[in-house]
Amino acid sequence: MIQKQQENHSTAASKRAAQLYFSARLYEAVVAGDYPRVETLVDEGMNLDHCHAQNDPPILAAMRCDHRDAGTMVQLLALSGAHPAVVSQIDGACVLTLAIPRGQLSTISVILEHPGVQIHRPDNNGMTAYRLAEQCAYSPTGEAIFEMIKRHDQLHTPAPASMTPAARLCRAATMGDLEGVETYLDAGGDPDVCDGLHDPPLLIAAQSKHPNARYIVELLSKAGADPNVACRISGDTPLIVAIQRKEVGMVSHLLNNPKIDTHKTDKTGKSAHQYVNRRVAGADGAAIFKLVDAHCRAQTYQSGR
């Protein structure tokens, strides 16, 4: 019995030593930005979350390093079993709060796939991933990250019973909830109502990747929603968004609205008409170009009469 206990103790000690040795090598490889070595170490099947000394877990150390392969290493570790929701014992940072300021769009997309990720957990300075993404949404990449974070929040945070009608409409527009939008509109709700600082429902629907997005845009438009509403951050209108995403049906519907303004510009100074001239690649792009060009010609003809 004593001999068996000694053998078990020896085996456990050997495993601990192996893990410590592995963690030291992985940490060194991550900090050096040595992706091939990290890839080799991952295949050893050891605990990827074990910290070397008092340092951050490898996935956080990878995100902190300035190496060009930092984001790729983080994705490799996350997809290989490292927990992407780990929090630094040093400053309370997580992978998301480190990736957002760096504009690591693909890395953030991978991290958000993990069910344990919390976008409202504050770091030691009280900053959350959600608030940080909102603050960094001053560029096309930053805006895309914020939209991704918002969408994750709306899809994974249960709707409280106290949610306002405006919040419910915006949530329904994001999630492609046709019934939710119809219920709101049938009750006489304002189709242009905004939930705090979020975009107007029509713009949210245009930005949504849900298959029902086009039909929600049509519902809101028929209810009198302003077709020229703009994102407060980028200045994008529903028409600009539809053109960028090459949504032919949505573009056609928006152009049929007599209030549509194809010359309204975003914050870069470009209008829907200018965007369509830059995005004619492919069959959908060509179809959209024809639609917008015909609409503009008709407007010019009408104004000249």
Salt bridges, closest charged atoms under 4 A:
GLU44 OE1 - ARG25 NH2 2.97
ASP56 OD2 - ARG64 NE 2.65
ASP91 OD1 - ARG64 NH2 2.87
GLU134 OE2 - ARG232 NH2 3.19
GLU147 OE2 - LYS150 NZ 3.11
ASP153 OD1 - HIS120 NE2 2.97
ASP199 OD2 - LYS150 NZ 3.98
GLU218 OE2 - ARG214 NE 3.08
GLU247 OE2 - ARG245 NH2 3.57
ASP293 OD2 - ARG297 NE 2.84
